[in-house]
């Protein structure tokens, strides 16, 4: 029930569970890459993605959409990279789990990452590693080699790998790249490609895992049509647009020749590049109505698309290059602009059926297509509608769904999202209260009328009964204060919904009904997940630590010697605090109820540990957030200290035996002595109280406290 701050156990207001790995230029250095379990984060599926292109904020929408699906994706990206002819530096959003690392080399296939950063990142317990680099790239070989070495030294299986390819030209690379490519494709459990031809090439070259075509994404909330305005088409030039690099292979010179002699076609060019001056001379010589806008991005690019009547992608093929996707076509479609493109590379995959296709290097054919869109009744409208559907299939939400399905098949961890399964019954909310009726009301009100509510009142207060029943909940009075574990067991023995999941909710915590739905979806998304909890913030909005490692004798000595900050928190040896915790019904049936020897604190720690021992796991859903005041139901920190340390003793004796407890006790004494000597003020006094408690024995101190409290109650 009550919670103590900055202590393992059922705690709040500790270190944030979701760590900010990235930094803006000029910020202090980014913290170490901790991976899953860093600061205690555990999630449904843990994925490390390595991608130099993730330096671009917009491209990281893929990972944000995956996180909204309950997948914890951590990113390693280049600190800076040349994108579209300009240097882009990684700027992480607040709390975004992306870390920029040094790179050596500038070509996408001929660079490597800082091996020390990769080594640290690969040392964690990932379900999957997604390398968003070409199979023949040096960076891919580097990641695979370090992954394999990590597995050998750690004597554990290496996580499965998913690769990426956009290469839709059949190339025979020189040694060693040909060998690196073949090895990577044989190793990969899956390959995501952004065009069909790339998938066929990967399969022909020896890919043994699943090869899945997944488009590059677009944000429909950003790339969207302009608000409708009355038509003012009478007599104005028709705006034909191009967006992209001004280079020979992009075929912009063909577009200039196509619009020549058509005075009602005005050409708008967004982009820059090595042939800009030549194109300006060509336009001037031909007397064309052409406007060069220069390079555009962000809102300026969206505004540009919205001014167009049609967008043209006039690319041509060269011996070493062809279009691998055609993102500008999808962006224009999302903005409600018809598209005309050449039949080159991946453009037929992207534009076919939703736009018009013409042969490359054919100005008359391109001119004819433009005039069709301009004059053929209804054609532009049909293309806009078909383009909107095509853009929707490339939304980041859809891209994330398809990646999620690929990850699920590779890891065999989840049911693909297009398989319909029976939805579980809504959970029953259980609040174990002891006083503080105003907090009970605050906790229940958001859920009243939406979920089944049960309140176990260890304080037997009429006000709490009135509040509970007034909000449509069931009030249970066990007739004694047996502690939190006993209160939970009392609720489990009198469940209103047999077989329903159970949401444990502290009176000083608040979570919304939609958040409970999201928690339950995550709970049932992966087999053998026993419990899930949300991220939490305190009353001042500061993030709170929600996952802690299990107590152990070794951990006690690590803390005593001052190395606690260096501890890692492996997922298999961590638990989620119980202030807001959704328990799976099947896990409750298998693991059983709570151990009532834990009066306050560590009762969920013990249950989670027993669930782990039975093969269950626990998870945090970082996209769901709850408010937790922490310790708000008690104003006696000394009493909370007694219960906290007694619960530690109960746990250590139960799971590590008498000898394990004595080893841990010795470590706690050593740590308390050193702090009592070195610290002054309240921290020194707290250390001295802790020393006295561990010399006497925390469980003995708690028993004395409870006897004293019982006599005081009896006397009153």
N, C-alpha and C positions, 0 to 999 in steps of 0.2 A: 504494500500500500504506500507507505511513505518512501521517499527516495532521497538518497544522499548524493551530493554533487561530487564529481570528479573521483569516483571510485569504481572499480569493476564490480560487477553484480548487476542489479537492476538500477541503472544510473542514468542521469541525463546531464546536459550542460557540460559534457566533456569535449574532446576533440572532434571536429567534424568528420563524419564518416566518408563523405565524398570530397576528395582532396583536389585542390586546384593544382594541376600539373603544369599548365602553360603559363606564360608570362608575356606581358607587353614589353616592347623595347624600352629599356631604361628602368624596368622594375628590378627588384632584387632577384637573384637566381632562383629558378624553379626548384621546388622541393624534390627529393628523390622520388623516382618512379616506384611506387609501392605495389601497384597491381591489385587484384582482388584480395581482400583481407587487409589492404592498407588501411590503417586506422580502423580496422574491423569491418570493412565492407564485404558482405556476402550477397550474391545475387543469384537469380535463377539460372542464367547461362553467362559464363565469363569468357569474353573474347578479347584478345589482343589484336588490334589492327595496326599494320605498319604501312604507311602510305606517305610518300614525299609530297603528293598533291594535296594532302589534307592541310597544307599550309594555307590554302584558300578557305576562308570562313564558310562560304556558300556550299562548298563541297562536303563540309562536315555535317550537313543536314541529314545525310545518310545515317550517321552514327546517332544523331539526336533522335531520329525517328525509330531506330532500333531500341534505344533506351526507353522510349515511350511504350515499347512492346515488352518491357521487362528484361531486356538483354543488357548486361553491363559491358559496354564496349570502351576499352581504353585505347588511346591512340598514341603511337609514336609517329611524328612527322618531321620533316626538315625544318630547321629554324628559319630558313628563308630559301626561296626557289624562284627561278625565272619563269614567270607565267605570262604568256602572251607578249613577250618582249620587254617586260618590266619586272624588277625585283620585288617579290612579295615577301614580307616578313610575317611569321606566325604571331597572331594576336589572339590569345585564348579569351573566351568569355569568362566572367566570374564563375568559379566552380567547375569549369569545363575540364573533364579528364583527358587532356591532350598535352603531350610534352614534346617540345621542339628539341631536336638533338643535332649535333654537328654532322655535316656530310662532307665527303671529299669527292670532287668530280661534279660536272654540270650536266652531262648527258643522262637522260632517264635510264639508259641501259648500262652506263659506264660509271656510276657513282656507288659509294658505299656509305653506310651509316657509321657513326661512332660505335665501335664494337663493345665498349664498356657499357654504354647505355643499353644496347641490345641485350648484353649478357645479364644485366640486372633485371631488365623487363622480363626476359624469358625464364627467370628463376622462380616464377610464381605459378600457382596452380591454375592454369588456363584450361578451359574446356576445348578451346580451339584457337589457332593462330591464323589470322587472315592477312596474307601478304599481298597488298594491292600494288604489285609490281609485275612486270612481264616475266614469264618463266625463264627467259634467257638472260635476264638482267643480273649484274654482279650483286646488287642488293639482295635479290632473291636467294642467290647462292650463299651469301653471307648469313642471312637469317636461318636458312635450313641447316647450315653447318653448325652454328652456335646452338640452335635448338637440339640437334643431335648430340653435341658434346655435353650440353646441360643434362640431357636424359641419361647419358652414360655415367657421368660423375655422380648424379643424384640417384642412380639405380632405380629409375622409375620410367614408365612409358612416356614417350614424347607425345605432346598433344597433336591431334590431327591438324593438317594445314590445308587452307583454301588459298588458291592463287587467283590472279586476275590476268586476262589478256584482251587486248583490243586489236592485235595484229591480224589483219585480214588479207595480207599478201603472203603467198607461199615463198618463204625465204630459207635458204640453206646457209646457216651461219658458219663462220670459220670456227675452228677449234680455238679455245675451249668452250665457246658459247654454245655450240651445237650439243656438246656433252652436258653442259650445265642445264640446258633446256630439257633434254631428254630425262635427265635425273630428276629435275623438278616436277615434270609431268607425271613420272612414275611414282614419285613420293606423295603428290597431292591427293588428298581425299576428295577434293572438289575443285572445280575451276569456274569462276564467274567470268563471262565474256559479255561485251556490250554489243556484239553483232553476230549473226548466225555463221558467217564465214569463219570468224575467229574460232568459234566452237568446233567447226568441222576440221580446221587445221590442228587444233589441240588434240582432238580424237585421233586423227591420222598420224600424229607424231608420238602417240603412245600414252595419252592421258588415260588412266585407269579408273579415276573417280568420276563422280557425277559432274557433267559439264552443263551449266545452266546459263542461258542468255538472260541477262538482267540489264535493262536500259540505264543510261546515266540519268540522274534525276533532275527534276525541276520543281520549284516551289510554286504551287498554284495560287498561294496567297500573295505572292510577290509578282509573278508573271500572270497578269489577269487582264481581261479586256477593259478598255476605257468605258466610262459611263455613257449610255446612249445619248446622242445629241441629234437634233433635227438634221436631215440630209441637206448638205450644201454642195452637192456634187456638180451642180450646173456650171459647166464651162471651166472648172478648175483642172489643172494638170493632175493626172493620176499618179500617185506616189509609189514608185517601185523601189524597194529597199534591199540593201545588202549589209550584213553584219559579219565581221571577221577580219582576219589578217589580209593585208594587201600584199599578196605574193603571187608569183606566176601560177603555182599549182591551184590557186583558188579560182582562177578563171574569170576574174572581174573584167578583163579586157573583152571577153566574149559577151558579157552583159552590156558593156558599152556599145559594142557593135549591134547588139540585138535591139537596143532602143533608138539607134540612129534612124532618123527619118520619121520618127513617131512623135510629133510635137506635143501630144497630150499625155506623154509619159515623162514624168520627172524622176530623175534618179537620185536617191539618197544613200550615201555610203558611210557606214560607221566602221571605223577601224583604221589601222595604220600599218605600215610595213615597208619593205625595201622597194616596192614598185610604185609607191604613191606618186612620185613626181612624174613617172612615165604615164600613169593613168590620167593625171591632171593634164598633161600635154595632149594625150589622145582625145580627151573630152573637149579641150579648147579647140583643137584642130577640126573636130567634127561638128563644132557648134552645138554641143549637147547641153541640156539643162541639168547639170549635176552639182550636187552639194556634198562636199567632203566634211564630215562631222568630226573626224579624228576618233581615237579610241574612246569607247564609252563602256561604263559598267554600272552596276547597281541601279538606282532609281533612274539615272539618265538613260540607260539602255532600255528599261521598261517604257519610259516616255517615248523613246525613239520608235520602238515597235508599234506603239499605239497610234503613231502618226501615219503608218503605212497602209496602203491598200493591198499590197502583195509583197512577200519577201522572196528573194531568189537566192538559191544556193547553187552557183554555177561551176562547182568544182570539176577539175579534170584529173585523170589518173596519170601518174608518172611511174617510171620503173621502180622507184623506191617508196612511193607514197600513194595512198588513197584515203578517202574519208572513212574514218573508223566509227563515227556515230552521226554527228550533225546536230549538236546540241542547240544551235541557233534556230534550227527548224522547229524543234519542240517548244522552245521559248516563245517563238512567234505564234505558233498554234495556240499556246496557252493564253496569249494576248488577243486571240480572235483574229489573227491575220492569216489569209490563205498563203500557201507555200507552193512555189515551183522550184524543182530541183533537178539536177542531172542524174542519170542512171549510172552512178559511179559508187564504188565501195559500199558502205553501209546505208547510203541514202535511200535505196529502195526499201530496206527494212523499216526505216523511220518514217519516210514520207509516203510510200506506196499505199494506196487506198485512202489516204487522207490529204493528198495534194496531187499536183500534176508532175509527171516525170518526162524529161526530154533527154535526147542523146547529148553527151558532152561535146564541146567545141563545135556547136551547131547553132550559130546566131539566128538563122531563119526559124528553126524549130522553137527556140526559146522565145522569139518575138511572137510567133503564132500562139504559144501557150499563154503568154501575158495578155494578148488581145482577147483570147477566149475568156479568161477570168474577167477582163474588163467589160466585155460586151455580151457574153452568153447569158441569157436570163436564168437566174437562180443558181448558177454555178458557184459564184463566190459564197453565197449563203450555205450551199451544201459543203463546200470545202471548210468553211468556218466550223460547222457542226462536227464534221468528221475529224477536223484538227483538234477540237476541244476534247473529243473522246480519246484521241491518240495521246494528247498531253496528259490526260488523267491517268492513262496507263503508265506514264513515266513520272507520276508524282512521287515525292520522297516516301510517302506512306506506302505506296505500292512497291516501290523499290525495297523498302525495309521489310515488307512482308515476304518478298521473294528471297531476300538474303536470309531472313529468319528460317524459311523453309529449307533452304540449302544448308544452313548451319545445323538445323534439326536432323536432317537426314544424315549428315556427316557424323554428328555426335551421337545419333540415335537417342537424343535426350528428350525430344518433345514430339508431340503429334503435329504434323503439318497443319498450317492454319486453315486450309481449305477442307479439312476433314471435320465434319460436324459431330460433336460429342454432346452427351446430355449435360446440361448445366447443373451444377450442384445447387442444393437448396440454400436459400440465404442463411448466413450465419446467425447464431444467437449471441447477443452481446451480454457479457457478464462483468459487472462492476462489483468489486469487494470494497465496501466502504467502512470507514471508522471515523465518525464525526464529519465535520465540514460539509453540512448539507448544501451550502451554496455551490460547492464544487461539484457535487453529485448532479445538481440541476444543470450546471454548465456542460458537464460531460454528456448527459442524456438528451438534452434538448435538440441537438442537430439530428439525432437518430430516431427521435420519437415519431411513431406512426409509419416508419419506414423499415425498421428491423425489430425483431423480438428482443425485448429487454428484460434482464434479470438482475436484481440488486441483492447482494448478500450483505446484510448490515451487522457487522461485528460489534457495533456500539449500541444497537437496539434503540435507535432514536426515533421517536414519533415523527419528527420533521422529515426525516429521510423516507419513511414509509409514505407520508403524504405526498412528497415530491414524486416518488417513484410511481405510485398508483395514479397520480394526477397526469403523468405523462404516458400512461398506458402500459407501464412495465409491471413485472411481478416482484413483490417484495418478500424476501426470505430472511427470517431472524433465527440464526442458529442457537441463540440463547447464551452464547459465550464468545469471547474473543480468542479464537484458536489460532489467529494469525492468517496471513494471506493464503498459504497453501490449503489450510483447512477450509477457508471460505470458498476457494475455487472448487475444492472437492464437494462441498455442500451444494454448490450450483450444478456441478456435473451429475450429482446423484438425483437432482430434481430438474433435469433439463426439460424445457417445454417442447423442444423439437428434437426427437430422437434421431440420431444419425447426422445432425447438422454440425457444421464446423462451429467453433467457439471463438469469439473475439474477446480477449481479455483487455479491459479498458480501465486504466487508473482513474479515480475521480478527478485528479488534477491534469488530465489529458483530454484533448478534444480532437476528434477526427470526423470528417464529413461522410455522408452515406455514399457518395460517388467514390470516395477514396476507399471505402470498405469494399465496394464492388471491384475496384482495381486490385486491391490486395487479394481478394479471393480468386480473381482470374490468374494472378501470378502463382498463388498457392497450388492451383490445379494445373498449371501449365507444364509442370515437369514432375514425373513420377517420383515418389518417395521424398517429397518436400513436406516436412512435418509442420513447419511454422514459417510465417513471413511477418515482417514488420515494416513500417514506413520510415523514411527519414524523419527527423524531429528537429524542431526549433524551440527555443525558450521564449519567455514572455517578451524579451527584447528583440526577438527575431534572430538571435545568434544560433547557428547550427549546433546540434548536440550529438555526441557519440552514442551510437545505438548498438554497436557490436563490440564484444570483448572476448579475449581468450579465456578458456577455462582455467580456473586456479590449479596450480600444481606446485610441488616442492621446488622444482627448478625455477619456475617463474618467480617465486617468492625471493629466492636468492638473487636472481637477476635484478629485481627491484631494489633489494637491499644494497646491492653494490653500485646502484646508480645507473644501470644500463637499461632501464625500463623503456626509454624512448627508442632504443634500437630494436626492440622486439618486433617481430613480424607476427601476423595473426592469420595463420593458415585457415582456410574455410572449414576444414574438417575438424578443427580444434577451437571453434568459436561458437558463440551463441548470441541470439538477439534478445535485447532486454524486453521485459514483460510489461512495460507501461502501456504499450499498444501492440498487441501480439495476437495474430490470427492462427489458431491451432486447427490442424486437419483432423476431421472426425476419425478417419482410419488410423491415424497415428495415436490418437487418444485411446482407441480400442486396443492397439497393440502394445503401447508403452505403459498405459495405465495413468492414473491420476498423479497428483503432486504428493511429495513426501512431506507429511505434516510436522516432521521434526524441524523443518525450516520455518521459523515463525515469521521472519521478515527478511527479505533479500535471499538470493541464490536458489529460491524454490524453482524458478524457471530455468536457472543454470543447471540444476540437477536433472530436471525433466529433459532439457535439451541434450544433455550429455548421455542420458539413457537412450534417447531417440537416436543419437549418433551411433551409439554402440549397437543398436538394432538395425543400422543401415539407412536411417533417415537423414535428411539434410535440412538446413535452415537457410533462410534468404531474407535479404533486405530489398525492397522495391524502391529504388532511389527517386523515382518520379512521383511517388506519393509522399505527402508531407503531413505530419501531425504536430499539434502544439502540445508541449509538456512543460509544466511549470517546475517540476522537480522538487520533491520534499515539501510541497505546499500543504500537505495534510498533517504536518507535524512541525512544531516550532522548537523541538528539543533535539539539537544535533548530538548531544551526548548520548541520549537514548538510542538514536539511530546508529551511532558508532558501535554501541554494544551489540545490537542486533546484527549489524553488518559483519563484524569480526567473528561473532559466534557462528553465523552462517558459513563463513569461510572454513571454520574448524569442522563443522558438520560435513561439508562437502569433501574436504581433504581426508578426513577419517573414513568416510564412506567409500571413496573411490581410490584412495592411495594407501589406506591402512594406517595403523597406529604409528608405524615407523615413518611413513611419508608425512604424517601430520607433525611428528616431532622434528623432522628435518625442516619443514616449512616454518614451524614455530621458532626454531633457532634462527632462521633467516629473518623472520619478522622482528625478533628481538635485536639482532645485530643492526638491522636497518633503523629501528626505533632509537637505539642507543646513539648511533651516529647522527641522526637528525636532532635528537635532544641536545647533543653537544654543540652541533654546528649552527642550529637555527635558534633565533630568539623570538620573542613576542608570542603571538597566538600559535604560530606553526611549531615553535619549540614546545609550548605547553601541550599541544595536541600529540606531539611525539612522545612526551612523557606519559600522557594518559594511555596511549597505545602500548607503551612499554609495560606499564602496570597491568594492563589487561592481558597481555600475552604471558607475562610471568605468572599471573594468577590462573590464566586459562580463560579464553573468551566465552566458551560454552558455560563454564561455571559462573562467570560474571552475569551472563544472560539469565541463567536459572535463578540466581539470587535476585536479580532485578524483577523477574516475573513473580517470584514469591512475595517480594516486598509490595509490588503493585496489587497482588491479589489480596494481601492483608489490608491494604489501604482501602480497597473497594469494599471488603467485608465490613470494615469498621464504619464506613460511611453509611 
